[in-house]
Amino acid sequence: MGREWLAVGFSRILARMSFPQTRMRRLRVNESMRALVRETHLEPANFILPLFVVPGDGIRKEIGSMPGNYQMSIDRTVEECREVKALGIGGVILFGIPETKDELASGGYDPNGIVQQAVRAIKAEVPGLVVITDVCNCEYTSHGHCGKVVNGEVDNDATLEWLAESALTHAQAGADIVAPSDMMDGRVAAIRAKLDANGFPLTPILSYAAKFASGFYGPFREAAESTPQFGDRRSYQMDPANGREALREIELDLAEGADMIMVKPALAYLDIIKMARERFDVPLSAYQVSGEFSMIMAAVRLGWIDKDRIMMETLTSIKRAGASIILTYFAKDAARLL
Ligand code: PBG
């Protein structure tokens, strides 16, 4: 009886759900109808714009492979931040290019380093804008690796102190959020302990939890002058083939005290974003990285694709996959369109 009833019910539903009773085009007839049923919305408040800060004054040097993005001195970075805030963009993430690099990445945790100075200036001049700092060593080491190199290898545990100290000096300068991107094991716990012990229990950690060893970082390394001088980052960043491992990385970072997590890159890793969204109830961000941006801009320059459409389509798919926050070099352009 129950089974028959079910079968009848199903066939009725199927009949009702098939053509010509059902026409999917009914809800697509015009823009107002499409807007009414739209499932995913982008908002400037959820964008983060990456900025590259260099020493000096009045400097605004375009990054060749990233049209519309610049290495800027602190004064120009502050101007840029004013514009970012006026556009309603959620925040900025800062990367520093120091005057000199050394084996010990000392520019990274110098209380008067380039990022620390930039944070102080932005917090003073553009109050209310969320300032995130990237916590890593690759911009500060002479060899370009993300940690301390011992016998030709990046030494995990020796690197943790540099990271914790960098994060602390960023927080002392006024950073709203610190974001470790180095992929050393145990860095979130080390940073959390350091912040808590020094009076910053309320500074959140946005962990680049699932960061893959990706070819899409190429243009960034020109922008941040951080290409490794030997080897590559595959012994610390993740293998692009691994999805389950990404979930473990995220789980571990959350256990260590991460407040927010990131998947990076974005477009080639939408499945990871989706899995992370389903599994973890914390703010989830995704980084549409330099190569994703440059690839689009190159095709735009050749006249092969339409910039605005592809920009919005890629950002929408990242959000649809489950990211609530998107780090993107398109932040200003997309905010203007919205
Ligand atoms: C630093 C860092 C990188 C990026 C963000 N933080 C480069 C890298 O890991 O090589 C890449 C961002 C981008 O490509 O836009 N470790």
py3Dmol code that shows the C-alpha trace and the ligand (Angstrom):
import py3Dmol

protein = """\
ATOM      1  CA  MET A   1       0.000   0.000   0.000  1.00  0.00           C
ATOM      2  CA  GLY A   2       2.680   2.454   1.092  1.00  0.00           C
ATOM      3  CA  ARG A   3       4.825   1.558  -1.848  1.00  0.00           C
ATOM      4  CA  GLU A   4       2.013   1.980  -4.402  1.00  0.00           C
ATOM      5  CA  TRP A   5       1.112   5.293  -2.927  1.00  0.00           C
ATOM      6  CA  LEU A   6       4.716   6.371  -3.265  1.00  0.00           C
ATOM      7  CA  ALA A   7       4.856   5.265  -6.890  1.00  0.00           C
ATOM      8  CA  VAL A   8       1.680   7.174  -7.765  1.00  0.00           C
ATOM      9  CA  GLY A   9       2.938  10.217  -5.952  1.00  0.00           C
ATOM     10  CA  PHE A  10       6.203  10.125  -7.810  1.00  0.00           C
ATOM     11  CA  SER A  11       4.665   9.801 -11.253  1.00  0.00           C
ATOM     12  CA  ARG A  12       2.377  12.751 -10.499  1.00  0.00           C
ATOM     13  CA  ILE A  13       5.291  14.858  -9.437  1.00  0.00           C
ATOM     14  CA  LEU A  14       7.283  13.816 -12.481  1.00  0.00           C
ATOM     15  CA  ALA A  15       4.374  14.650 -14.781  1.00  0.00           C
ATOM     16  CA  ARG A  16       4.000  18.017 -13.213  1.00  0.00           C
ATOM     17  CA  MET A  17       7.723  18.623 -13.413  1.00  0.00           C
ATOM     18  CA  SER A  18       8.278  17.865 -17.046  1.00  0.00           C
ATOM     19  CA  PHE A  19       7.848  19.803 -20.269  1.00  0.00           C
ATOM     20  CA  PRO A  20       5.513  21.391 -21.364  1.00  0.00           C
ATOM     21  CA  GLN A  21       4.046  22.041 -17.880  1.00  0.00           C
ATOM     22  CA  THR A  22       7.497  23.002 -16.760  1.00  0.00           C
ATOM     23  CA  ARG A  23       9.376  25.632 -18.706  1.00  0.00           C
ATOM     24  CA  MET A  24      12.570  26.828 -17.076  1.00  0.00           C
ATOM     25  CA  ARG A  25      12.621  29.857 -19.354  1.00  0.00           C
ATOM     26  CA  ARG A  26       9.577  31.375 -17.582  1.00  0.00           C
ATOM     27  CA  LEU A  27      11.762  32.702 -14.809  1.00  0.00           C
ATOM     28  CA  ARG A  28      14.387  34.042 -17.214  1.00  0.00           C
ATOM     29  CA  VAL A  29      12.206  36.270 -19.384  1.00  0.00           C
ATOM     30  CA  ASN A  30      13.677  39.581 -18.313  1.00  0.00           C
ATOM     31  CA  GLU A  31      16.185  41.088 -15.915  1.00  0.00           C
ATOM     32  CA  SER A  32      13.659  41.867 -13.175  1.00  0.00           C
ATOM     33  CA  MET A  33      12.474  38.272 -13.166  1.00  0.00           C
ATOM     34  CA  ARG A  34      16.067  37.009 -13.171  1.00  0.00           C
ATOM     35  CA  ALA A  35      16.964  39.349 -10.315  1.00  0.00           C
ATOM     36  CA  LEU A  36      14.000  38.036  -8.312  1.00  0.00           C
ATOM     37  CA  VAL A  37      15.166  34.427  -8.445  1.00  0.00           C
ATOM     38  CA  ARG A  38      18.915  35.062  -8.293  1.00  0.00           C
ATOM     39  CA  GLU A  39      20.568  32.829  -5.693  1.00  0.00           C
ATOM     40  CA  THR A  40      23.987  34.423  -5.302  1.00  0.00           C
ATOM     41  CA  HIS A  41      24.796  38.084  -4.703  1.00  0.00           C
ATOM     42  CA  LEU A  42      28.161  39.799  -4.596  1.00  0.00           C
ATOM     43  CA  GLU A  43      28.796  42.631  -2.179  1.00  0.00           C
ATOM     44  CA  PRO A  44      31.798  44.972  -2.033  1.00  0.00           C
ATOM     45  CA  ALA A  45      31.791  44.520   1.763  1.00  0.00           C
ATOM     46  CA  ASN A  46      32.974  40.942   1.233  1.00  0.00           C
ATOM     47  CA  PHE A  47      35.916  41.860  -0.999  1.00  0.00           C
ATOM     48  CA  ILE A  48      39.504  42.250   0.176  1.00  0.00           C
ATOM     49  CA  LEU A  49      41.991  44.092  -2.048  1.00  0.00           C
ATOM     50  CA  PRO A  50      45.651  42.960  -1.917  1.00  0.00           C
ATOM     51  CA  LEU A  51      48.199  45.805  -1.860  1.00  0.00           C
ATOM     52  CA  PHE A  52      51.988  45.764  -2.315  1.00  0.00           C
ATOM     53  CA  VAL A  53      53.848  48.304  -0.206  1.00  0.00           C
ATOM     54  CA  VAL A  54      57.381  49.467  -1.069  1.00  0.00           C
ATOM     55  CA  PRO A  55      59.793  51.869   0.669  1.00  0.00           C
ATOM     56  CA  GLY A  56      60.019  55.466  -0.558  1.00  0.00           C
ATOM     57  CA  ASP A  57      57.718  58.358  -1.273  1.00  0.00           C
ATOM     58  CA  GLY A  58      55.310  59.083  -4.094  1.00  0.00           C
ATOM     59  CA  ILE A  59      55.886  55.694  -5.704  1.00  0.00           C
ATOM     60  CA  ARG A  60      53.173  54.061  -7.783  1.00  0.00           C
ATOM     61  CA  LYS A  61      54.755  51.541 -10.109  1.00  0.00           C
ATOM     62  CA  GLU A  62      52.492  49.313 -12.188  1.00  0.00           C
ATOM     63  CA  ILE A  63      53.136  45.572 -11.971  1.00  0.00           C
ATOM     64  CA  GLY A  64      53.733  44.453 -15.557  1.00  0.00           C
ATOM     65  CA  SER A  65      51.820  41.193 -15.387  1.00  0.00           C
ATOM     66  CA  MET A  66      48.982  42.659 -13.304  1.00  0.00           C
ATOM     67  CA  PRO A  67      47.546  45.684 -15.134  1.00  0.00           C
ATOM     68  CA  GLY A  68      45.896  48.180 -12.783  1.00  0.00           C
ATOM     69  CA  ASN A  69      47.853  46.900  -9.763  1.00  0.00           C
ATOM     70  CA  TYR A  70      50.815  48.781  -8.350  1.00  0.00           C
ATOM     71  CA  GLN A  71      53.706  48.627  -5.962  1.00  0.00           C
ATOM     72  CA  MET A  72      53.038  51.709  -3.850  1.00  0.00           C
ATOM     73  CA  SER A  73      54.899  53.618  -1.192  1.00  0.00           C
ATOM     74  CA  ILE A  74      53.103  54.189   2.090  1.00  0.00           C
ATOM     75  CA  ASP A  75      51.733  57.656   1.167  1.00  0.00           C
ATOM     76  CA  ARG A  76      50.210  56.292  -2.043  1.00  0.00           C
ATOM     77  CA  THR A  77      48.951  53.184  -0.255  1.00  0.00           C
ATOM     78  CA  VAL A  78      47.067  55.429   2.168  1.00  0.00           C
ATOM     79  CA  GLU A  79      45.467  57.282  -0.766  1.00  0.00           C
ATOM     80  CA  GLU A  80      44.493  53.970  -2.298  1.00  0.00           C
ATOM     81  CA  CYS A  81      42.947  52.880   1.009  1.00  0.00           C
ATOM     82  CA  ARG A  82      40.806  56.026   1.102  1.00  0.00           C
ATOM     83  CA  GLU A  83      39.405  55.091  -2.303  1.00  0.00           C
ATOM     84  CA  VAL A  84      38.929  51.463  -1.235  1.00  0.00           C
ATOM     85  CA  LYS A  85      36.937  52.572   1.805  1.00  0.00           C
ATOM     86  CA  ALA A  86      34.830  54.997  -0.233  1.00  0.00           C
ATOM     87  CA  LEU A  87      33.912  52.122  -2.552  1.00  0.00           C
ATOM     88  CA  GLY A  88      32.568  50.135   0.407  1.00  0.00           C
ATOM     89  CA  ILE A  89      35.174  47.374   0.017  1.00  0.00           C
ATOM     90  CA  GLY A  90      35.562  45.205   3.128  1.00  0.00           C
ATOM     91  CA  GLY A  91      39.283  45.653   3.619  1.00  0.00           C
ATOM     92  CA  VAL A  92      42.818  45.382   2.324  1.00  0.00           C
ATOM     93  CA  ILE A  93      45.554  42.807   2.786  1.00  0.00           C
ATOM     94  CA  LEU A  94      49.102  44.142   2.859  1.00  0.00           C
ATOM     95  CA  PHE A  95      52.252  42.603   1.417  1.00  0.00           C
ATOM     96  CA  GLY A  96      55.576  44.322   2.077  1.00  0.00           C
ATOM     97  CA  ILE A  97      58.657  44.588  -0.100  1.00  0.00           C
ATOM     98  CA  PRO A  98      61.522  45.566   2.234  1.00  0.00           C
ATOM     99  CA  GLU A  99      64.521  47.743   1.408  1.00  0.00           C
ATOM    100  CA  THR A 100      66.845  44.783   1.908  1.00  0.00           C
ATOM    101  CA  LYS A 101      66.337  41.052   2.259  1.00  0.00           C
ATOM    102  CA  ASP A 102      68.479  38.682   4.321  1.00  0.00           C
ATOM    103  CA  GLU A 103      68.789  35.043   5.402  1.00  0.00           C
ATOM    104  CA  LEU A 104      66.875  35.755   8.599  1.00  0.00           C
ATOM    105  CA  ALA A 105      63.868  37.572   7.084  1.00  0.00           C
ATOM    106  CA  SER A 106      64.527  40.336   9.605  1.00  0.00           C
ATOM    107  CA  GLY A 107      62.470  42.908   7.667  1.00  0.00           C
ATOM    108  CA  GLY A 108      59.404  40.764   8.363  1.00  0.00           C
ATOM    109  CA  TYR A 109      59.363  41.091  12.149  1.00  0.00           C
ATOM    110  CA  ASP A 110      61.053  44.487  12.453  1.00  0.00           C
ATOM    111  CA  PRO A 111      58.641  46.657  14.508  1.00  0.00           C
ATOM    112  CA  ASN A 112      59.521  49.421  12.053  1.00  0.00           C
ATOM    113  CA  GLY A 113      59.316  47.244   8.955  1.00  0.00           C
ATOM    114  CA  ILE A 114      57.518  48.317   5.817  1.00  0.00           C
ATOM    115  CA  VAL A 115      54.222  46.588   6.632  1.00  0.00           C
ATOM    116  CA  GLN A 116      54.252  47.711  10.268  1.00  0.00           C
ATOM    117  CA  GLN A 117      54.744  51.335   9.161  1.00  0.00           C
ATOM    118  CA  ALA A 118      52.068  51.026   6.489  1.00  0.00           C
ATOM    119  CA  VAL A 119      49.558  49.629   8.983  1.00  0.00           C
ATOM    120  CA  ARG A 120      50.189  52.526  11.374  1.00  0.00           C
ATOM    121  CA  ALA A 121      49.700  55.063   8.592  1.00  0.00           C
ATOM    122  CA  ILE A 122      46.514  53.474   7.256  1.00  0.00           C
ATOM    123  CA  LYS A 123      44.969  53.056  10.706  1.00  0.00           C
ATOM    124  CA  ALA A 124      45.711  56.725  11.444  1.00  0.00           C
ATOM    125  CA  GLU A 125      44.503  58.127   8.122  1.00  0.00           C
ATOM    126  CA  VAL A 126      41.700  55.773   7.124  1.00  0.00           C
ATOM    127  CA  PRO A 127      39.982  54.710  10.346  1.00  0.00           C
ATOM    128  CA  GLY A 128      37.360  52.027   9.997  1.00  0.00           C
ATOM    129  CA  LEU A 129      38.982  50.216   7.085  1.00  0.00           C
ATOM    130  CA  VAL A 130      39.817  46.600   7.983  1.00  0.00           C
ATOM    131  CA  VAL A 131      43.560  46.086   7.568  1.00  0.00           C
ATOM    132  CA  ILE A 132      44.753  42.505   7.228  1.00  0.00           C
ATOM    133  CA  THR A 133      48.454  41.683   7.122  1.00  0.00           C
ATOM    134  CA  ASP A 134      49.924  38.737   5.268  1.00  0.00           C
ATOM    135  CA  VAL A 135      52.251  36.942   7.668  1.00  0.00           C
ATOM    136  CA  CYS A 136      55.015  35.220   5.731  1.00  0.00           C
ATOM    137  CA  ASN A 137      58.767  35.375   5.211  1.00  0.00           C
ATOM    138  CA  CYS A 138      59.194  34.924   1.453  1.00  0.00           C
ATOM    139  CA  GLU A 139      59.176  38.675   0.749  1.00  0.00           C
ATOM    140  CA  TYR A 140      61.902  39.165   3.374  1.00  0.00           C
ATOM    141  CA  THR A 141      64.328  36.278   2.819  1.00  0.00           C
ATOM    142  CA  SER A 142      67.228  36.642   0.389  1.00  0.00           C
ATOM    143  CA  HIS A 143      66.475  33.122  -0.925  1.00  0.00           C
ATOM    144  CA  GLY A 144      62.745  33.789  -1.329  1.00  0.00           C
ATOM    145  CA  HIS A 145      61.539  30.805   0.703  1.00  0.00           C
ATOM    146  CA  CYS A 146      58.781  31.175   3.278  1.00  0.00           C
ATOM    147  CA  GLY A 147      60.911  30.037   6.196  1.00  0.00           C
ATOM    148  CA  LYS A 148      64.355  29.605   7.674  1.00  0.00           C
ATOM    149  CA  VAL A 149      66.570  27.512   5.410  1.00  0.00           C
ATOM    150  CA  VAL A 150      68.775  24.988   7.207  1.00  0.00           C
ATOM    151  CA  ASN A 151      70.914  22.626   5.106  1.00  0.00           C
ATOM    152  CA  GLY A 152      68.970  23.530   1.978  1.00  0.00           C
ATOM    153  CA  GLU A 153      65.574  22.740   3.544  1.00  0.00           C
ATOM    154  CA  VAL A 154      62.918  25.017   5.005  1.00  0.00           C
ATOM    155  CA  ASP A 155      63.014  24.287   8.746  1.00  0.00           C
ATOM    156  CA  ASN A 156      59.453  24.237  10.035  1.00  0.00           C
ATOM    157  CA  ASP A 157      59.931  24.708  13.765  1.00  0.00           C
ATOM    158  CA  ALA A 158      62.662  27.333  13.483  1.00  0.00           C
ATOM    159  CA  THR A 159      60.341  29.393  11.283  1.00  0.00           C
ATOM    160  CA  LEU A 160      57.505  29.509  13.805  1.00  0.00           C
ATOM    161  CA  GLU A 161      59.201  32.122  15.995  1.00  0.00           C
ATOM    162  CA  TRP A 162      59.669  34.475  13.007  1.00  0.00           C
ATOM    163  CA  LEU A 163      56.008  34.113  12.120  1.00  0.00           C
ATOM    164  CA  ALA A 164      54.792  34.670  15.670  1.00  0.00           C
ATOM    165  CA  GLU A 165      57.009  37.731  16.014  1.00  0.00           C
ATOM    166  CA  SER A 166      55.833  39.131  12.651  1.00  0.00           C
ATOM    167  CA  ALA A 167      52.202  38.663  13.640  1.00  0.00           C
ATOM    168  CA  LEU A 168      52.797  40.348  16.998  1.00  0.00           C
ATOM    169  CA  THR A 169      54.502  43.388  15.439  1.00  0.00           C
ATOM    170  CA  HIS A 170      51.619  43.653  12.944  1.00  0.00           C
ATOM    171  CA  ALA A 171      49.085  43.572  15.792  1.00  0.00           C
ATOM    172  CA  GLN A 172      51.098  46.141  17.741  1.00  0.00           C
ATOM    173  CA  ALA A 173      51.046  48.398  14.680  1.00  0.00           C
ATOM    174  CA  GLY A 174      47.255  48.118  14.629  1.00  0.00           C
ATOM    175  CA  ALA A 175      46.450  45.301  12.190  1.00  0.00           C
ATOM    176  CA  ASP A 176      42.843  44.165  12.522  1.00  0.00           C
ATOM    177  CA  ILE A 177      43.511  40.601  11.349  1.00  0.00           C
ATOM    178  CA  VAL A 178      46.728  38.634  10.786  1.00  0.00           C
ATOM    179  CA  ALA A 179      46.855  36.108   7.963  1.00  0.00           C
ATOM    180  CA  PRO A 180      49.648  33.513   7.939  1.00  0.00           C
ATOM    181  CA  SER A 181      50.334  32.247   4.406  1.00  0.00           C
ATOM    182  CA  ASP A 182      53.532  30.267   4.894  1.00  0.00           C
ATOM    183  CA  MET A 183      52.050  26.742   5.379  1.00  0.00           C
ATOM    184  CA  MET A 184      54.368  25.759   8.234  1.00  0.00           C
ATOM    185  CA  ASP A 185      52.799  23.192  10.590  1.00  0.00           C
ATOM    186  CA  GLY A 186      51.840  24.646  13.949  1.00  0.00           C
ATOM    187  CA  ARG A 187      52.003  28.309  12.921  1.00  0.00           C
ATOM    188  CA  VAL A 188      48.452  29.144  13.969  1.00  0.00           C
ATOM    189  CA  ALA A 189      49.044  27.853  17.514  1.00  0.00           C
ATOM    190  CA  ALA A 190      52.387  29.670  17.708  1.00  0.00           C
ATOM    191  CA  ILE A 191      50.840  32.950  16.558  1.00  0.00           C
ATOM    192  CA  ARG A 192      47.810  32.587  18.846  1.00  0.00           C
ATOM    193  CA  ALA A 193      50.031  31.939  21.873  1.00  0.00           C
ATOM    194  CA  LYS A 194      52.262  34.914  21.044  1.00  0.00           C
ATOM    195  CA  LEU A 195      49.328  37.301  20.554  1.00  0.00           C
ATOM    196  CA  ASP A 196      47.591  36.152  23.738  1.00  0.00           C
ATOM    197  CA  ALA A 197      50.737  36.416  25.847  1.00  0.00           C
ATOM    198  CA  ASN A 198      51.310  39.980  24.677  1.00  0.00           C
ATOM    199  CA  GLY A 199      47.917  41.546  25.155  1.00  0.00           C
ATOM    200  CA  PHE A 200      46.244  40.800  21.790  1.00  0.00           C
ATOM    201  CA  PRO A 201      43.679  38.127  22.627  1.00  0.00           C
ATOM    202  CA  LEU A 202      41.155  39.811  20.343  1.00  0.00           C
ATOM    203  CA  THR A 203      43.244  39.901  17.162  1.00  0.00           C
ATOM    204  CA  PRO A 204      41.730  37.280  14.824  1.00  0.00           C
ATOM    205  CA  ILE A 205      43.784  34.877  12.732  1.00  0.00           C
ATOM    206  CA  LEU A 206      42.743  34.328   9.128  1.00  0.00           C
ATOM    207  CA  SER A 207      44.611  31.191   8.197  1.00  0.00           C
ATOM    208  CA  TYR A 208      45.617  30.425   4.620  1.00  0.00           C
ATOM    209  CA  ALA A 209      44.636  26.904   5.654  1.00  0.00           C
ATOM    210  CA  ALA A 210      44.371  25.166   2.283  1.00  0.00           C
ATOM    211  CA  LYS A 211      47.053  26.814   0.195  1.00  0.00           C
ATOM    212  CA  PHE A 212      48.165  24.836  -2.821  1.00  0.00           C
ATOM    213  CA  ALA A 213      51.581  24.832  -4.510  1.00  0.00           C
ATOM    214  CA  SER A 214      50.191  26.605  -7.539  1.00  0.00           C
ATOM    215  CA  GLY A 215      51.475  27.911 -10.836  1.00  0.00           C
ATOM    216  CA  PHE A 216      48.885  30.658 -10.477  1.00  0.00           C
ATOM    217  CA  TYR A 217      51.151  32.593  -8.066  1.00  0.00           C
ATOM    218  CA  GLY A 218      53.598  33.535 -10.855  1.00  0.00           C
ATOM    219  CA  PRO A 219      52.642  37.208 -11.294  1.00  0.00           C
ATOM    220  CA  PHE A 220      52.501  37.757  -7.504  1.00  0.00           C
ATOM    221  CA  ARG A 221      56.133  36.761  -7.226  1.00  0.00           C
ATOM    222  CA  GLU A 222      56.980  39.551  -9.658  1.00  0.00           C
ATOM    223  CA  ALA A 223      54.830  41.943  -7.618  1.00  0.00           C
ATOM    224  CA  ALA A 224      56.295  40.901  -4.258  1.00  0.00           C
ATOM    225  CA  GLU A 225      59.767  40.107  -5.604  1.00  0.00           C
ATOM    226  CA  SER A 226      59.579  36.767  -3.797  1.00  0.00           C
ATOM    227  CA  THR A 227      60.482  34.077  -6.356  1.00  0.00           C
ATOM    228  CA  PRO A 228      62.436  31.285  -4.616  1.00  0.00           C
ATOM    229  CA  GLN A 229      66.073  31.399  -5.684  1.00  0.00           C
ATOM    230  CA  PHE A 230      66.325  27.602  -5.579  1.00  0.00           C
ATOM    231  CA  GLY A 231      63.818  24.758  -5.526  1.00  0.00           C
ATOM    232  CA  ASP A 232      60.098  25.393  -5.118  1.00  0.00           C
ATOM    233  CA  ARG A 233      57.445  25.494  -2.391  1.00  0.00           C
ATOM    234  CA  ARG A 234      56.142  21.944  -2.789  1.00  0.00           C
ATOM    235  CA  SER A 235      57.572  20.727   0.515  1.00  0.00           C
ATOM    236  CA  TYR A 236      55.297  23.097   2.423  1.00  0.00           C
ATOM    237  CA  GLN A 237      52.394  24.139   0.166  1.00  0.00           C
ATOM    238  CA  MET A 238      49.784  21.521  -0.762  1.00  0.00           C
ATOM    239  CA  ASP A 239      49.722  19.145  -3.713  1.00  0.00           C
ATOM    240  CA  PRO A 240      47.006  20.378  -6.126  1.00  0.00           C
ATOM    241  CA  ALA A 241      45.813  16.777  -6.431  1.00  0.00           C
ATOM    242  CA  ASN A 242      44.635  16.540  -2.817  1.00  0.00           C
ATOM    243  CA  GLY A 243      41.143  17.437  -1.628  1.00  0.00           C
ATOM    244  CA  ARG A 244      40.792  15.364   1.538  1.00  0.00           C
ATOM    245  CA  GLU A 245      44.140  16.638   2.747  1.00  0.00           C
ATOM    246  CA  ALA A 246      42.842  20.210   2.394  1.00  0.00           C
ATOM    247  CA  LEU A 247      40.053  19.395   4.843  1.00  0.00           C
ATOM    248  CA  ARG A 248      42.603  18.023   7.302  1.00  0.00           C
ATOM    249  CA  GLU A 249      44.703  21.175   6.973  1.00  0.00           C
ATOM    250  CA  ILE A 250      41.641  23.283   7.753  1.00  0.00           C
ATOM    251  CA  GLU A 251      40.615  21.086  10.676  1.00  0.00           C
ATOM    252  CA  LEU A 252      44.092  21.355  12.208  1.00  0.00           C
ATOM    253  CA  ASP A 253      44.234  25.137  11.816  1.00  0.00           C
ATOM    254  CA  LEU A 254      40.824  25.484  13.467  1.00  0.00           C
ATOM    255  CA  ALA A 255      41.962  23.248  16.324  1.00  0.00           C
ATOM    256  CA  GLU A 256      44.964  25.545  16.749  1.00  0.00           C
ATOM    257  CA  GLY A 257      42.704  28.573  17.014  1.00  0.00           C
ATOM    258  CA  ALA A 258      42.160  29.971  13.522  1.00  0.00           C
ATOM    259  CA  ASP A 259      39.109  32.277  13.457  1.00  0.00           C
ATOM    260  CA  MET A 260      38.686  32.313   9.696  1.00  0.00           C
ATOM    261  CA  ILE A 261      40.022  30.080   6.960  1.00  0.00           C
ATOM    262  CA  MET A 262      41.071  30.489   3.350  1.00  0.00           C
ATOM    263  CA  VAL A 263      41.239  28.349   0.246  1.00  0.00           C
ATOM    264  CA  LYS A 264      43.792  29.481  -2.313  1.00  0.00           C
ATOM    265  CA  PRO A 265      43.789  29.712  -5.342  1.00  0.00           C
ATOM    266  CA  ALA A 266      40.043  29.961  -5.973  1.00  0.00           C
ATOM    267  CA  LEU A 267      38.831  29.095  -9.467  1.00  0.00           C
ATOM    268  CA  ALA A 268      40.729  25.829  -9.925  1.00  0.00           C
ATOM    269  CA  TYR A 269      39.756  24.818  -6.366  1.00  0.00           C
ATOM    270  CA  LEU A 270      36.004  25.459  -6.228  1.00  0.00           C
ATOM    271  CA  ASP A 271      35.455  21.880  -5.077  1.00  0.00           C
ATOM    272  CA  ILE A 272      37.644  22.536  -2.037  1.00  0.00           C
ATOM    273  CA  ILE A 273      35.686  25.707  -1.257  1.00  0.00           C
ATOM    274  CA  LYS A 274      32.446  23.776  -1.473  1.00  0.00           C
ATOM    275  CA  MET A 275      33.686  20.943   0.739  1.00  0.00           C
ATOM    276  CA  ALA A 276      35.056  23.418   3.287  1.00  0.00           C
ATOM    277  CA  ARG A 277      31.743  25.295   3.350  1.00  0.00           C
ATOM    278  CA  GLU A 278      29.810  22.112   3.999  1.00  0.00           C
ATOM    279  CA  ARG A 279      32.154  20.872   6.706  1.00  0.00           C
ATOM    280  CA  PHE A 280      33.140  23.953   8.741  1.00  0.00           C
ATOM    281  CA  ASP A 281      31.019  26.711  10.277  1.00  0.00           C
ATOM    282  CA  VAL A 282      33.551  29.534  10.243  1.00  0.00           C
ATOM    283  CA  PRO A 283      33.923  32.488   7.882  1.00  0.00           C
ATOM    284  CA  LEU A 284      35.388  31.031   4.696  1.00  0.00           C
ATOM    285  CA  SER A 285      37.465  33.115   2.336  1.00  0.00           C
ATOM    286  CA  ALA A 286      38.935  32.363  -1.059  1.00  0.00           C
ATOM    287  CA  TYR A 287      41.841  34.083  -2.795  1.00  0.00           C
ATOM    288  CA  GLN A 288      41.429  34.745  -6.498  1.00  0.00           C
ATOM    289  CA  VAL A 289      45.191  34.906  -6.972  1.00  0.00           C
ATOM    290  CA  SER A 290      47.472  36.858  -9.255  1.00  0.00           C
ATOM    291  CA  GLY A 291      47.581  34.274 -12.061  1.00  0.00           C
ATOM    292  CA  GLU A 292      43.797  34.042 -12.147  1.00  0.00           C
ATOM    293  CA  PHE A 293      43.651  37.811 -12.514  1.00  0.00           C
ATOM    294  CA  SER A 294      46.458  38.026 -15.084  1.00  0.00           C
ATOM    295  CA  MET A 295      45.036  35.230 -17.203  1.00  0.00           C
ATOM    296  CA  ILE A 296      41.747  37.078 -17.503  1.00  0.00           C
ATOM    297  CA  MET A 297      43.426  40.428 -18.161  1.00  0.00           C
ATOM    298  CA  ALA A 298      45.654  38.944 -20.870  1.00  0.00           C
ATOM    299  CA  ALA A 299      42.650  37.577 -22.739  1.00  0.00           C
ATOM    300  CA  VAL A 300      40.851  40.906 -22.254  1.00  0.00           C
ATOM    301  CA  ARG A 301      43.808  42.733 -23.804  1.00  0.00           C
ATOM    302  CA  LEU A 302      43.698  40.435 -26.799  1.00  0.00           C
ATOM    303  CA  GLY A 303      40.021  41.253 -27.162  1.00  0.00           C
ATOM    304  CA  TRP A 304      39.076  37.607 -26.668  1.00  0.00           C
ATOM    305  CA  ILE A 305      36.787  37.973 -23.653  1.00  0.00           C
ATOM    306  CA  ASP A 306      34.748  40.696 -21.974  1.00  0.00           C
ATOM    307  CA  LYS A 307      36.398  41.887 -18.765  1.00  0.00           C
ATOM    308  CA  ASP A 308      33.329  42.879 -16.764  1.00  0.00           C
ATOM    309  CA  ARG A 309      31.411  39.721 -17.567  1.00  0.00           C
ATOM    310  CA  ILE A 310      34.272  37.344 -16.812  1.00  0.00           C
ATOM    311  CA  MET A 311      35.190  39.269 -13.659  1.00  0.00           C
ATOM    312  CA  MET A 312      31.644  39.042 -12.295  1.00  0.00           C
ATOM    313  CA  GLU A 313      31.169  35.464 -13.466  1.00  0.00           C
ATOM    314  CA  THR A 314      34.327  34.208 -11.761  1.00  0.00           C
ATOM    315  CA  LEU A 315      33.604  36.131  -8.539  1.00  0.00           C
ATOM    316  CA  THR A 316      30.022  34.839  -8.528  1.00  0.00           C
ATOM    317  CA  SER A 317      31.171  31.241  -8.949  1.00  0.00           C
ATOM    318  CA  ILE A 318      33.610  31.592  -6.048  1.00  0.00           C
ATOM    319  CA  LYS A 319      30.798  32.911  -3.864  1.00  0.00           C
ATOM    320  CA  ARG A 320      28.324  30.287  -5.133  1.00  0.00           C
ATOM    321  CA  ALA A 321      30.807  27.547  -4.235  1.00  0.00           C
ATOM    322  CA  GLY A 322      30.619  28.825  -0.654  1.00  0.00           C
ATOM    323  CA  ALA A 323      33.214  31.529  -0.010  1.00  0.00           C
ATOM    324  CA  SER A 324      31.771  34.436   1.959  1.00  0.00           C
ATOM    325  CA  ILE A 325      34.889  36.596   1.622  1.00  0.00           C
ATOM    326  CA  ILE A 326      36.895  36.977  -1.595  1.00  0.00           C
ATOM    327  CA  LEU A 327      40.420  38.336  -1.844  1.00  0.00           C
ATOM    328  CA  THR A 328      40.659  39.704  -5.365  1.00  0.00           C
ATOM    329  CA  TYR A 329      42.649  42.126  -7.496  1.00  0.00           C
ATOM    330  CA  PHE A 330      39.303  42.998  -9.109  1.00  0.00           C
ATOM    331  CA  ALA A 331      37.917  44.382  -5.815  1.00  0.00           C
ATOM    332  CA  LYS A 332      37.772  48.011  -6.982  1.00  0.00           C
ATOM    333  CA  ASP A 333      36.470  47.281 -10.489  1.00  0.00           C
ATOM    334  CA  ALA A 334      33.831  44.881  -9.211  1.00  0.00           C
ATOM    335  CA  ALA A 335      32.752  47.270  -6.441  1.00  0.00           C
ATOM    336  CA  ARG A 336      32.314  50.035  -9.031  1.00  0.00           C
ATOM    337  CA  LEU A 337      30.116  47.795 -11.171  1.00  0.00           C
ATOM    338  CA  LEU A 338      28.002  46.810  -8.190  1.00  0.00           C
TER     339      LEU A 338
END
"""
ligand_1 = """\
16
PBG
C 53.265 34.467 0.397
C 52.110 34.584 -0.509
C 51.997 34.259 -1.869
C 50.735 34.660 -2.277
C 50.098 35.182 -1.163
N 50.953 35.100 -0.071
C 52.995 33.730 -2.819
C 53.495 32.367 -2.724
O 53.103 31.572 -1.879
O 54.353 32.071 -3.535
C 50.186 34.567 -3.668
C 49.080 35.523 -3.995
C 48.831 35.699 -5.447
O 49.336 34.966 -6.316
O 48.053 36.605 -5.771
N 53.661 33.208 0.747
"""
view = py3Dmol.view(width=600, height=400)
view.addModel(protein, "pdb")
view.setStyle({"model": 0}, {"cartoon": {"style": "trace"}})
view.addModel(ligand_1, "xyz")
view.setStyle({"model": 1}, {"stick": {}})
view.zoomTo()
view.show()
